[in-house]
Amino acid sequence: EQIVTLLQIVHNDVTEIHKTVSELFSNIVLNGKPPKFKLLIEARLNSLFIVANRETTAEIIELIEQVDVPVEGATTTIHELQYSDAAKLIPLITTVFPKTSSIKILPFAPFNALIIIANPVTTQQIIDLVDQLDIPRGNRQIKLQTLQYAYATTLAPLLSKIFADTIVAGKGEGKTATGSAVKIIAEPRLNALIIIADRLATDRVLQLIEKLDTVQGTSGETQLKLVPLENTSAKRMAVLLSKIFSDGVVAGKGEGKTAKASPVKIIEEERLNSLIIIAGRIEIEQILSLIKKLDVFQESGKIKSNFKLYHLKHAVAKDIAVLLKEVTGRITEVARKDEKPKPESQNQSKTVGSGGQTDISISADEATNSLLIFAPSDAFTTLDQIIIELDVPRMQVYVEALVMEVSLSKSLDLGINWKATGVTSGGRVITGGFPGAGAFTGDASTGGTAAITADSSTIGVLNGNTISIGGKEFFSFGAFVKAVQNNNDVNVLANPQLMIINNPQEGEIPNINVVSVVPVSPKTVTSASNITTTEYQYKEVGIKLEIRPQISGENSIRLDISQESSDVVNPGAEAITIFKRTIKTSVIAEDGEIIVLGGLIKEKVARNQNKIPGFGDLPLIGWLFRSKLDQFEKINLLIFIRPTIIRTKKDLEKVNQRASARFKKAKELNKVSDQVLEDMGIPELSDNLD
């Protein structure tokens, strides 16, 4: 339904407002389609006629109210953004260009644009800043850092050079190392730096700014200089030069006079093996002259220190860095013990740059998963070999698990058929029972049955093909579980299928938790003002499974298994009871074999009472007309686990094909229930089992 609305423009010319609104609304989509509207100028009243439906009319009026503000000598400019979110850029822009009566900046979300209302000069300044900020950011963030002493226009080029895309050229190898993209913009209006970088790089920039933003000299000649070193450790050179210039006195020109020098600050930049010098012009000249004499190749030591960046493909940089530091530390310790004393003249020739094994510096860059190593040239041969051997892909283990509860009531006939495919060199069946449990019988070559009594527990390793129930095969395991009753006799609690890296460390071990959080142990607390409150403690109830595989041989896998199953015994009670069953064990199996754990039995009691209505409640003789029946049921927890070693891409493809085949079979059946049962390996029991 189209309506006509007359809206008066209060502060601006109606022609400018008409142009802005028409341009914006001709490019947007409302409710999946372009809005239908018409704007007519009523110049005599400086007003607009809006012809549109109610929703579009409301959108147009809201926009006009935002742009129709009193601004002297201003123009309205629409500036579209390519990469950044317009709404998120406005807080930073308004920090640099505070909102006043002459400046207004608004976001326009439909096509990610900024509406800039300002005079032409200010508008262009805003657009220039926005263009610098509107770049592909990825995981980078924007940080505005104000400076207290240093000048932003001086510091920005220096920091940009330090944190440029190319960190440093590799020595002797002709290689370059690319780091995290960092952009630093000087904002002279606030004497601030705008930093665009990821979190780690931003922290590094801020740390360096803190060192550089210091009190400047009174002479007004304080300069910043970045000096790369070729043969000497920047850290050792910085310590030496800082000691030399710590007194703040340098030789004056001419008659042996001394002159008070400007403050000198020397900061090492280890990533570039460079020095950042903050000093007056005279001091910088003296420092550069001294560096030229000290940063030379030491013929006597025959050792030249270089920088090298290693991009790791498979290993984790911070873990390898810790290991390499330990190894190089031990090598240095042994070298010191074996080092023979040298004549005084030889020792004196070992100055800055002679280095040795003690000059090895190893840092991990987590953002790029790289190692940054500064070491003598002859050390890189050993380091290269160690890193190549450590940076290899870790094998993985594909783990299939089935956690299920099986009823052991009197009417249930439970058996496990250890069905092997035949006697092969790799085929085996291992079964056993806990003390006091019923014995197992079975033979791998004949496919015998292991009888399980109602009180028995199970543990074993088998190498068959399927689990079969009621004539159907599931899960591709080599166990045959046969239950005679109804579908409630078998309850599948969990059927996880995980890909786990070999020998996962703390923080890498997978956990499967299917739990509910229930309140337990209510506690009533009465305050001093007689206000009574009830507090609850909460517990997790359900299934928890943790598996840590470790490939211990060519085909052997050690599995550390921790499984917990818990449920509420008395739901609805004021203080509930939780029944918990836990297995924690370590086993060794061959590739593709199945681990079977069980024997965690719980007992359920169902109390039923039948009576003749009216007569069963009579006093004294009522018991003649009613009966009670207690039904006891034992439920056994069984866990099946099959690990498969994934060494190559071909092994992974086999696992994927196996899963795809199960999914395809379920899809052909065109039944949701069959798909879940077959694909997840959940047993389905019929009411008429032979």
C-alpha positions as CSV (number, residue, x, y, z in Angstrom):
1,E,0.0,0.0,0.0
2,Q,1.6,3.2,-1.1
3,I,1.3,6.3,1.0
4,V,2.2,10.0,0.4
5,T,4.2,11.8,3.1
6,L,5.4,15.4,3.0
7,L,8.7,15.9,5.0
8,Q,10.2,19.3,5.5
9,I,14.0,19.7,5.2
10,V,15.1,21.9,8.1
11,H,18.8,22.5,7.8
12,N,19.9,21.7,4.3
13,D,18.8,22.4,0.7
14,V,16.1,20.0,-0.4
15,T,18.0,19.3,-3.7
16,E,21.1,18.0,-1.9
17,I,19.0,15.8,0.4
18,H,17.0,14.5,-2.6
19,K,20.3,13.6,-4.4
20,T,21.8,11.8,-1.4
21,V,18.7,9.8,-0.5
22,S,18.0,8.8,-4.2
23,E,21.5,7.6,-4.7
24,L,21.5,5.5,-1.5
25,F,18.1,3.9,-1.9
26,S,18.5,3.1,-5.5
27,N,21.3,0.5,-4.6
28,I,19.8,-1.3,-1.6
29,V,17.5,-4.3,-1.2
30,L,14.7,-4.5,1.4
31,N,13.0,-7.8,2.1
32,G,14.8,-9.4,-0.9
33,K,13.8,-6.9,-3.5
34,P,14.6,-3.2,-4.4
35,P,12.2,-0.8,-2.7
36,K,9.6,1.0,-4.8
37,F,9.6,4.7,-4.0
38,K,9.3,8.1,-5.5
39,L,10.8,11.4,-4.2
40,L,9.3,14.7,-5.4
41,I,10.9,18.1,-4.6
42,E,8.7,20.9,-3.3
43,A,11.2,23.8,-3.6
44,R,8.8,26.4,-2.3
45,L,8.5,24.7,1.1
46,N,12.0,23.1,1.0
47,S,10.3,19.8,1.4
48,L,10.1,16.3,-0.1
49,F,7.1,14.3,-1.1
50,I,7.8,10.6,-0.3
51,V,5.6,8.1,-2.2
52,A,6.3,4.5,-0.8
53,N,4.9,1.9,1.5
54,R,5.1,2.4,5.2
55,E,8.3,0.4,5.8
56,T,10.2,2.1,3.0
57,T,8.9,5.5,4.1
58,A,10.1,4.9,7.6
59,E,13.6,3.9,6.4
60,I,13.8,7.1,4.2
61,I,12.6,9.4,7.0
62,E,15.2,7.9,9.4
63,L,18.0,8.5,6.9
64,I,16.9,12.1,6.2
65,E,16.8,12.9,10.0
66,Q,20.4,11.7,10.2
67,V,21.8,13.7,7.3
68,D,19.7,16.8,7.8
69,V,21.9,18.5,10.4
70,P,23.1,22.1,10.7
71,V,26.6,22.2,9.0
72,E,28.1,25.4,7.7
73,G,29.7,25.3,4.3
74,A,29.5,21.5,4.2
75,T,28.9,18.9,1.5
76,T,27.5,15.4,1.8
77,T,29.8,12.7,0.4
78,I,29.1,9.0,0.2
79,H,32.3,6.9,0.4
80,E,32.0,3.1,-0.1
81,L,34.4,0.7,1.6
82,Q,35.8,-2.5,0.1
83,Y,37.1,-4.5,3.1
84,S,36.4,-2.8,6.4
85,D,33.1,-2.6,8.2
86,A,31.9,1.0,8.0
87,A,30.3,1.0,11.5
88,K,33.5,-0.4,13.1
89,L,35.7,2.3,11.5
90,I,33.7,5.3,12.7
91,P,34.9,5.2,16.4
92,L,38.5,5.4,15.2
93,I,37.7,8.2,12.6
94,T,35.8,10.2,15.2
95,T,38.8,10.0,17.5
96,V,40.9,11.6,14.9
97,F,38.2,14.0,13.7
98,P,35.9,14.6,16.7
99,K,32.2,15.2,16.1
100,T,31.5,18.9,16.0
101,S,28.9,21.1,14.5
102,S,30.9,21.1,11.3
103,I,31.6,17.4,10.9
104,K,29.2,14.4,10.9
105,I,30.1,10.8,9.9
106,L,27.4,8.2,9.6
107,P,27.4,4.5,8.5
108,F,25.2,3.3,5.8
109,A,24.9,-0.5,6.2
110,P,23.0,-1.6,3.1
111,F,26.1,-1.3,0.9
112,N,28.8,-0.6,3.5
113,A,29.5,3.1,3.0
114,L,30.3,6.2,5.1
115,I,28.1,9.3,4.8
116,I,30.5,12.2,5.4
117,I,29.1,15.7,6.1
118,A,31.9,18.2,6.3
119,N,33.6,21.0,4.4
120,P,35.6,19.9,1.3
121,V,39.0,20.0,2.9
122,T,38.0,18.0,6.0
123,T,36.1,15.6,3.8
124,Q,39.2,14.8,1.7
125,Q,41.3,14.3,4.9
126,I,38.8,11.8,6.2
127,I,38.7,10.0,2.9
128,D,42.5,9.8,2.8
129,L,42.6,8.2,6.3
130,V,39.7,5.8,5.4
131,D,41.5,4.7,2.3
132,Q,44.6,3.8,4.4
133,L,42.5,1.8,6.8
134,D,40.3,0.1,4.3
135,I,42.6,-2.9,3.5
136,P,42.2,-6.7,3.7
137,R,42.6,-7.4,7.4
138,G,42.1,-11.1,7.9
139,N,42.8,-11.7,11.6
140,R,44.5,-8.3,12.0
141,Q,43.2,-5.7,14.4
142,I,43.4,-1.9,14.5
143,K,45.1,-0.2,17.4
144,L,45.5,3.6,18.0
145,Q,48.6,4.3,20.1
146,T,49.3,7.9,21.2
147,L,52.9,9.0,21.8
148,Q,54.1,11.1,24.7
149,Y,57.6,12.2,23.6
150,A,58.5,10.9,20.1
151,Y,57.0,12.3,16.9
152,A,54.6,10.0,15.1
153,T,55.9,11.1,11.7
154,T,59.4,10.1,12.7
155,L,58.6,6.8,14.4
156,A,56.2,5.5,11.8
157,P,58.8,5.0,9.0
158,L,61.2,3.4,11.4
159,L,58.7,0.9,12.7
160,S,57.4,0.2,9.2
161,K,60.9,-0.7,8.1
162,I,61.4,-3.0,11.1
163,F,58.0,-4.8,10.7
164,A,57.9,-4.8,6.9
165,D,56.6,-7.9,5.1
166,T,60.2,-9.1,4.5
167,I,61.7,-9.5,7.9
168,V,65.3,-10.1,6.8
169,A,67.3,-11.5,4.0
170,G,68.7,-15.0,4.8
171,K,72.5,-14.9,5.1
172,G,74.5,-17.0,2.7
173,E,71.4,-18.9,1.3
174,G,69.9,-16.1,-0.8
175,K,66.5,-16.7,1.0
176,T,64.0,-14.2,2.4
177,A,61.6,-14.7,5.2
178,T,58.1,-13.3,5.0
179,G,56.4,-12.4,8.3
180,S,52.9,-11.2,9.4
181,A,51.8,-8.2,7.4
182,V,52.0,-5.1,9.6
183,K,50.9,-1.6,8.6
184,I,51.8,1.5,10.7
185,I,50.2,4.9,9.9
186,A,51.3,8.2,11.4
187,E,48.5,10.4,12.6
188,P,50.1,13.8,13.3
189,R,46.8,15.5,14.5
190,L,46.9,13.3,17.6
191,N,50.7,12.6,17.5
192,A,49.6,8.9,17.4
193,L,50.3,5.7,15.5
194,I,47.6,3.6,13.9
195,I,48.8,-0.1,14.0
196,I,47.1,-2.7,11.8
197,A,48.4,-6.2,12.6
198,D,47.6,-9.4,14.2
199,R,47.5,-9.7,18.0
200,L,51.1,-11.1,18.3
201,A,52.6,-8.5,16.0
202,T,50.7,-5.7,17.6
203,D,52.1,-6.7,21.0
204,R,55.6,-6.6,19.5
205,V,55.1,-3.1,18.0
206,L,53.7,-1.8,21.3
207,Q,56.7,-3.2,23.2
208,L,59.1,-1.5,20.8
209,I,57.1,1.8,21.0
210,E,57.4,1.8,24.7
211,K,61.2,1.6,24.4
212,L,61.3,4.3,21.7
213,D,58.9,6.8,23.2
214,T,61.3,8.4,25.6
215,V,62.3,11.9,26.7
216,Q,64.1,13.6,23.8
217,G,67.2,15.7,24.1
218,T,67.0,19.4,24.8
219,S,69.1,20.3,21.8
220,G,66.2,19.5,19.4
221,E,68.6,17.4,17.3
222,T,67.5,13.9,18.6
223,Q,67.3,11.4,15.8
224,L,66.3,7.8,15.4
225,K,68.5,5.5,13.3
226,L,68.1,1.8,12.4
227,V,71.5,0.1,11.9
228,P,71.7,-3.5,10.7
229,L,74.6,-5.7,11.8
230,E,76.3,-8.3,9.6
231,N,78.7,-10.2,11.8
232,T,77.9,-9.4,15.4
233,S,75.0,-10.2,17.7
234,A,72.8,-7.1,18.1
235,K,72.2,-8.0,21.8
236,R,75.9,-8.1,22.6
237,M,76.6,-5.0,20.6
238,A,73.8,-3.0,22.3
239,V,75.2,-4.0,25.8
240,L,78.7,-2.9,24.8
241,L,77.7,0.4,23.2
242,S,75.3,1.3,26.1
243,K,78.2,0.9,28.5
244,I,80.5,3.1,26.4
245,F,77.9,5.9,26.2
246,S,76.3,5.5,29.6
247,D,78.1,8.6,31.1
248,G,76.5,10.9,28.5
249,V,79.9,12.6,27.8
250,V,81.6,12.6,24.5
251,A,84.8,14.2,23.3
252,G,84.4,17.8,22.3
253,K,85.7,19.3,19.1
254,G,89.1,21.0,19.1
255,E,91.2,21.6,22.3
256,G,90.5,18.4,24.0
257,K,87.3,19.9,25.5
258,T,84.3,17.9,26.6
259,A,80.7,18.7,25.9
260,K,77.5,17.5,27.5
261,A,75.9,15.1,25.1
262,S,72.3,14.4,24.3
263,P,70.8,11.3,26.0
264,V,71.8,8.1,24.1
265,K,69.5,5.1,24.0
266,I,70.4,1.9,22.1
267,I,67.8,-0.9,21.6
268,E,68.5,-4.2,20.0
269,E,66.1,-5.6,17.4
270,E,66.9,-9.3,17.4
271,R,64.5,-10.2,14.5
272,L,66.6,-8.1,12.1
273,N,69.8,-8.4,14.1
274,S,69.9,-4.5,14.1
275,L,70.3,-1.7,16.5
276,I,67.9,1.2,17.0
277,I,69.8,4.3,18.1
278,I,68.1,7.3,19.7
279,A,70.6,10.1,20.1
280,G,71.8,13.5,18.9
281,R,73.5,14.0,15.5
282,I,77.0,14.0,17.0
283,E,76.5,10.9,19.1
284,I,75.0,9.0,16.2
285,E,78.0,9.8,14.0
286,Q,80.4,8.5,16.8
287,I,78.3,5.3,17.3
288,L,78.2,4.5,13.6
289,S,82.0,4.9,13.4
290,L,82.4,2.6,16.3
291,I,80.0,0.0,14.9
292,K,81.9,0.0,11.6
293,K,85.1,-1.0,13.5
294,L,83.4,-3.6,15.7
295,D,81.1,-5.3,13.3
296,V,83.8,-7.2,11.3
297,F,84.5,-10.8,10.5
298,Q,86.8,-12.3,13.1
299,E,89.6,-14.2,11.3
300,S,90.9,-15.6,14.6
301,G,87.6,-17.2,15.6
302,K,86.7,-18.4,12.1
303,I,83.1,-17.9,13.2
304,K,80.5,-15.7,11.5
305,S,77.1,-15.2,13.1
306,N,74.1,-15.3,10.7
307,F,70.3,-15.1,10.9
308,K,68.0,-17.8,9.4
309,L,64.3,-18.3,9.3
310,Y,62.7,-21.8,9.2
311,H,59.1,-22.2,8.1
312,L,57.9,-25.4,9.7
313,K,55.4,-27.5,7.7
314,H,54.3,-30.1,10.3
315,A,55.9,-29.5,13.8
316,V,54.8,-26.8,16.2
317,A,57.4,-24.0,16.3
318,K,57.3,-23.3,20.1
319,D,57.8,-27.0,20.9
320,I,60.7,-27.4,18.5
321,A,62.3,-24.1,19.9
322,V,62.2,-25.5,23.5
323,L,63.9,-28.8,22.3
324,L,66.6,-27.0,20.2
325,K,67.4,-24.7,23.1
326,E,68.0,-27.7,25.3
327,V,70.1,-29.5,22.7
328,T,72.3,-26.4,21.9
329,G,72.7,-25.8,25.6
330,R,74.1,-29.2,26.2
331,I,76.4,-28.9,23.2
332,T,77.7,-25.7,24.6
333,E,78.2,-27.2,28.0
334,V,80.2,-30.1,26.6
335,A,82.2,-27.7,24.4
336,R,83.2,-25.6,27.4
337,K,84.4,-28.7,29.3
338,D,86.5,-29.8,26.3
339,E,87.9,-26.4,25.5
340,K,91.6,-26.1,26.1
341,P,93.2,-23.0,27.7
342,K,94.6,-20.6,25.1
343,P,97.6,-18.3,25.3
344,E,96.8,-14.8,26.5
345,S,97.5,-13.3,23.0
346,Q,94.9,-15.6,21.4
347,N,92.2,-14.9,24.0
348,Q,92.7,-11.2,23.6
349,S,91.9,-11.4,19.8
350,K,88.4,-12.9,20.6
351,T,86.4,-9.7,20.7
352,V,82.8,-8.8,19.8
353,G,81.6,-11.0,17.0
354,S,83.9,-14.0,17.7
355,G,80.9,-15.7,19.2
356,G,81.0,-19.4,19.5
357,Q,78.2,-21.9,20.4
358,T,77.0,-19.6,23.2
359,D,75.8,-17.1,20.5
360,I,72.9,-19.3,19.3
361,S,69.6,-17.6,19.8
362,I,66.4,-19.5,19.0
363,S,62.9,-17.8,18.9
364,A,59.5,-19.2,17.9
365,D,57.1,-17.1,15.9
366,E,53.7,-18.7,16.7
367,A,51.8,-16.5,14.2
368,T,53.7,-18.0,11.2
369,N,54.8,-21.2,12.9
370,S,58.4,-20.4,12.2
371,L,61.8,-20.6,14.0
372,L,64.1,-17.6,14.0
373,I,67.6,-18.6,14.7
374,F,70.7,-16.4,15.1
375,A,73.9,-18.5,15.3
376,P,77.4,-19.0,13.9
377,S,77.6,-20.1,10.3
378,D,79.0,-23.5,11.1
379,A,76.2,-24.3,13.5
380,F,73.5,-24.2,10.8
381,T,74.6,-27.5,9.2
382,T,73.7,-29.3,12.4
383,L,70.6,-27.2,13.0
384,D,69.4,-27.9,9.5
385,Q,69.7,-31.6,9.9
386,I,68.0,-31.6,13.3
387,I,65.1,-29.5,12.1
388,I,64.5,-31.6,9.0
389,E,64.3,-34.7,11.1
390,L,62.0,-33.1,13.6
391,D,59.7,-31.4,11.1
392,V,57.9,-34.5,9.8
393,P,54.1,-35.2,9.7
394,R,52.8,-37.0,12.8
395,M,50.9,-40.2,12.2
396,Q,47.3,-40.3,13.2
397,V,45.0,-43.0,14.6
398,Y,41.4,-43.3,13.5
399,V,39.4,-44.6,16.5
400,E,35.9,-46.1,16.3
401,A,34.2,-46.7,19.6
402,L,30.9,-48.1,20.7
403,V,29.6,-47.7,24.3
404,M,26.5,-49.7,25.1
405,E,24.4,-51.1,27.9
406,V,23.1,-54.6,27.6
407,S,20.4,-56.1,29.9
408,L,21.3,-59.3,31.7
409,S,17.8,-60.0,33.0
410,K,16.7,-63.6,33.3
411,S,14.8,-63.5,30.0
412,L,17.9,-62.2,28.1
413,D,20.1,-64.7,26.3
414,L,23.4,-62.8,25.8
415,G,26.3,-64.3,23.9
416,I,29.4,-63.0,22.1
417,N,30.6,-64.8,19.0
418,W,34.3,-64.2,18.3
419,K,34.0,-64.6,14.6
420,A,37.4,-64.5,12.8
421,T,37.7,-64.6,9.1
422,G,40.0,-67.6,9.2
423,V,43.4,-68.6,10.5
424,T,45.9,-66.0,9.2
425,S,49.2,-64.8,10.4
426,G,47.7,-61.6,11.7
427,G,44.4,-63.0,13.0
428,R,43.9,-63.6,16.7
429,V,41.3,-63.6,19.3
430,I,42.1,-63.0,23.0
431,T,39.4,-63.2,25.6
432,G,39.3,-63.4,29.4
433,G,37.3,-62.8,32.5
434,F,37.8,-61.2,35.8
435,P,38.2,-63.3,39.0
436,G,34.9,-64.9,39.9
437,A,33.5,-64.4,36.4
438,G,32.2,-67.1,34.0
439,A,34.8,-68.6,31.7
440,F,34.9,-67.9,28.0
441,T,35.1,-70.5,25.4
442,G,36.0,-69.9,21.7
443,D,38.3,-70.6,18.9
444,A,39.5,-68.1,16.3
445,S,39.6,-70.6,13.5
446,T,36.1,-72.2,14.1
447,G,34.2,-69.1,15.2
448,G,33.2,-70.5,18.6
449,T,31.0,-68.7,21.0
450,A,32.1,-67.3,24.3
451,A,29.3,-67.9,26.8
452,I,28.8,-65.1,29.4
453,T,26.8,-65.6,32.6
454,A,24.7,-62.9,34.1
455,D,27.5,-62.0,36.5
456,S,30.5,-62.2,34.2
457,S,32.7,-59.4,33.0
458,T,34.4,-59.2,29.6
459,I,37.7,-58.0,28.3
460,G,39.4,-59.0,25.1
461,V,41.1,-58.2,21.8
462,L,39.6,-59.6,18.6
463,N,40.3,-59.5,14.9
464,G,37.0,-60.4,13.2
465,N,34.7,-58.4,10.9
466,T,31.2,-57.7,12.3
467,I,28.9,-57.3,15.2
468,S,25.7,-59.2,14.4
469,I,22.4,-59.0,16.2
470,G,19.2,-60.7,15.1
471,G,20.8,-61.8,11.8
472,K,22.0,-58.2,11.0
473,E,25.6,-57.1,11.0
474,F,26.7,-53.7,12.3
475,F,29.8,-51.5,13.0
476,S,32.2,-53.8,11.1
477,F,33.6,-55.1,14.4
478,G,34.6,-58.8,14.9
479,A,32.2,-59.5,17.8
480,F,28.8,-61.1,17.6
481,V,26.3,-59.8,20.2
482,K,23.0,-61.7,20.3
483,A,20.2,-60.6,22.5
484,V,16.7,-62.1,22.8
485,Q,14.0,-59.8,24.1
486,N,12.8,-56.4,22.9
487,N,14.6,-53.2,21.7
488,N,15.1,-52.0,25.3
489,D,17.6,-54.8,26.0
490,V,20.4,-52.9,24.2
491,N,21.0,-49.2,24.8
492,V,23.7,-47.5,22.7
493,L,25.1,-44.7,24.8
494,A,27.8,-43.3,22.4
495,N,29.3,-44.2,19.0
496,P,32.1,-41.7,18.5
497,Q,34.5,-41.9,15.5
498,L,37.6,-39.8,16.0
499,M,40.8,-38.9,14.2
500,I,43.6,-38.4,16.8
501,I,47.2,-37.5,16.3
502,N,49.7,-40.0,17.5
503,N,50.8,-39.6,21.1
504,P,48.8,-36.4,21.8
505,Q,50.2,-34.2,24.6
506,E,48.4,-32.3,27.3
507,G,45.8,-30.1,25.7
508,E,45.7,-32.3,22.5
509,I,43.9,-35.4,24.1
510,P,40.4,-35.5,22.8
511,N,37.4,-35.7,25.1
512,I,33.9,-36.9,24.2
513,N,31.4,-35.6,26.7
514,V,27.7,-36.3,26.3
515,V,26.4,-35.0,29.7
516,S,23.6,-33.2,31.4
517,V,24.2,-30.8,34.3
518,V,21.9,-31.7,37.2
519,P,21.5,-29.9,40.6
520,V,22.5,-32.0,43.7
521,S,22.8,-31.4,47.4
522,P,20.5,-28.4,48.0
523,K,21.6,-26.2,50.9
524,T,19.4,-23.7,52.6
525,V,21.0,-20.5,53.9
526,T,19.3,-17.9,56.1
527,S,20.8,-14.4,56.1
528,A,20.9,-12.0,59.0
529,S,17.8,-10.3,57.7
530,N,15.9,-13.7,57.8
531,I,16.0,-14.1,54.0
532,T,16.1,-17.8,53.1
533,T,17.8,-18.9,49.9
534,T,18.5,-22.3,48.5
535,E,21.9,-23.1,46.9
536,Y,22.6,-26.0,44.7
537,Q,25.7,-27.8,43.6
538,Y,25.8,-29.0,40.1
539,K,27.2,-32.3,38.7
540,E,27.7,-33.6,35.2
541,V,25.8,-36.8,34.5
542,G,26.2,-38.8,31.3
543,I,29.0,-40.3,29.1
544,K,32.6,-39.2,29.2
545,L,35.3,-40.9,27.0
546,E,39.0,-40.1,26.7
547,I,41.4,-42.0,24.5
548,R,45.1,-41.4,24.1
549,P,46.7,-43.5,21.3
550,Q,50.5,-44.0,21.0
551,I,51.9,-46.1,18.1
552,S,54.5,-48.2,19.9
553,G,55.8,-50.3,17.1
554,E,55.3,-51.0,13.4
555,N,51.7,-52.1,13.9
556,S,51.2,-51.9,17.7
557,I,49.1,-49.2,19.3
558,R,49.0,-48.4,23.0
559,L,45.7,-47.0,24.1
560,D,45.2,-45.2,27.4
561,I,41.4,-45.4,27.9
562,S,39.4,-43.5,30.4
563,Q,35.6,-44.0,30.3
564,E,32.9,-42.8,32.7
565,S,29.2,-43.5,32.6
566,S,26.9,-42.0,35.2
567,D,23.2,-41.5,35.7
568,V,20.8,-40.4,38.4
569,V,19.4,-43.2,40.6
570,N,16.5,-41.3,42.2
571,P,15.3,-38.5,39.9
572,G,12.9,-36.1,41.5
573,A,14.3,-36.6,45.0
574,E,15.4,-33.6,47.0
575,A,18.9,-34.9,47.3
576,I,19.7,-37.1,44.3
577,T,22.1,-40.0,44.1
578,I,24.4,-40.5,41.1
579,F,25.5,-44.0,40.1
580,K,28.9,-43.9,38.4
581,R,30.8,-46.6,36.5
582,T,34.4,-45.9,35.5
583,I,37.0,-47.7,33.4
584,K,40.6,-46.5,33.3
585,T,43.2,-48.7,31.7
586,S,46.0,-49.0,29.2
587,V,46.0,-51.8,26.5
588,I,48.1,-52.7,23.5
589,A,46.4,-53.8,20.3
590,E,47.5,-54.4,16.7
591,D,46.4,-52.1,13.9
592,G,42.7,-52.7,13.2
593,E,42.1,-55.0,16.2
594,I,39.1,-54.5,18.5
595,I,39.4,-53.9,22.2
596,V,36.5,-55.1,24.2
597,L,36.0,-53.9,27.8
598,G,33.0,-54.7,30.1
599,G,31.8,-56.1,33.3
600,L,30.6,-52.8,34.9
601,I,27.2,-54.1,36.1
602,K,24.5,-52.1,37.8
603,E,21.2,-53.5,39.2
604,K,17.8,-51.9,38.7
605,V,14.8,-52.8,40.8
606,A,11.2,-52.2,39.6
607,R,8.5,-52.5,42.2
608,N,5.0,-53.2,40.9
609,Q,1.8,-53.6,42.8
610,N,-1.5,-55.1,41.4
611,K,-4.8,-55.0,43.3
612,I,-8.6,-55.3,42.9
613,P,-10.0,-51.8,43.0
614,G,-11.9,-51.2,46.3
615,F,-11.0,-54.6,47.9
616,G,-7.3,-54.2,47.8
617,D,-7.5,-51.2,50.2
618,L,-9.6,-52.9,52.8
619,P,-8.0,-53.1,56.3
620,L,-6.8,-56.4,57.6
621,I,-8.0,-58.5,54.6
622,G,-6.9,-56.1,51.8
623,W,-3.7,-58.1,51.3
624,L,-5.8,-61.0,50.0
625,F,-6.8,-58.9,47.0
626,R,-3.5,-57.3,46.1
627,S,0.0,-58.6,45.1
628,K,3.5,-57.1,44.9
629,L,6.2,-58.0,42.4
630,D,9.8,-56.9,42.5
631,Q,11.6,-57.2,39.2
632,F,15.4,-57.1,39.3
633,E,17.4,-56.3,36.2
634,K,21.2,-56.3,35.8
635,I,22.7,-54.0,33.1
636,N,26.2,-54.6,31.8
637,L,28.3,-51.8,30.3
638,L,30.3,-52.9,27.2
639,I,32.9,-50.9,25.3
640,F,34.2,-51.7,21.9
641,I,37.2,-49.8,20.5
642,R,39.0,-50.3,17.2
643,P,42.1,-48.2,16.4
644,T,43.4,-47.9,12.8
645,I,46.8,-46.4,12.1
646,I,46.7,-43.6,9.4
647,R,50.2,-43.4,8.0
648,T,49.6,-42.1,4.5
649,K,46.9,-40.3,2.5
650,K,46.0,-43.7,1.1
651,D,45.1,-45.0,4.6
652,L,42.9,-42.0,5.1
653,E,41.1,-42.6,1.8
654,K,40.3,-46.1,2.9
655,V,38.7,-44.9,6.1
656,N,36.7,-42.3,4.1
657,Q,35.6,-45.0,1.6
658,R,34.5,-47.2,4.4
659,A,32.4,-44.4,6.0
660,S,31.0,-43.4,2.5
661,A,30.0,-47.0,1.8
662,R,28.0,-47.2,5.0
663,F,26.3,-43.9,4.2
664,K,25.5,-44.9,0.7
665,K,24.0,-48.2,1.9
666,A,21.8,-46.3,4.3
667,K,20.8,-43.8,1.7
668,E,19.6,-46.6,-0.6
669,L,17.4,-48.0,2.1
670,N,15.7,-44.5,2.2
671,K,14.8,-44.9,5.8
672,V,16.0,-42.5,8.5
673,S,16.0,-45.1,11.2
674,D,18.0,-47.6,9.1
675,Q,20.4,-44.9,8.1
676,V,21.1,-44.0,11.8
677,L,21.5,-47.7,12.8
678,E,23.7,-48.8,9.9
679,D,25.9,-45.6,9.6
680,M,26.4,-45.2,13.4
681,G,26.7,-49.0,14.0
682,I,23.7,-49.1,16.4
683,P,22.2,-52.5,16.9
684,E,18.5,-52.9,15.9
685,L,16.6,-55.7,17.7
686,S,13.3,-57.1,16.3
687,D,10.6,-58.5,18.5
688,N,10.9,-62.0,16.9
689,L,14.5,-63.1,17.1
690,D,15.4,-66.7,16.6
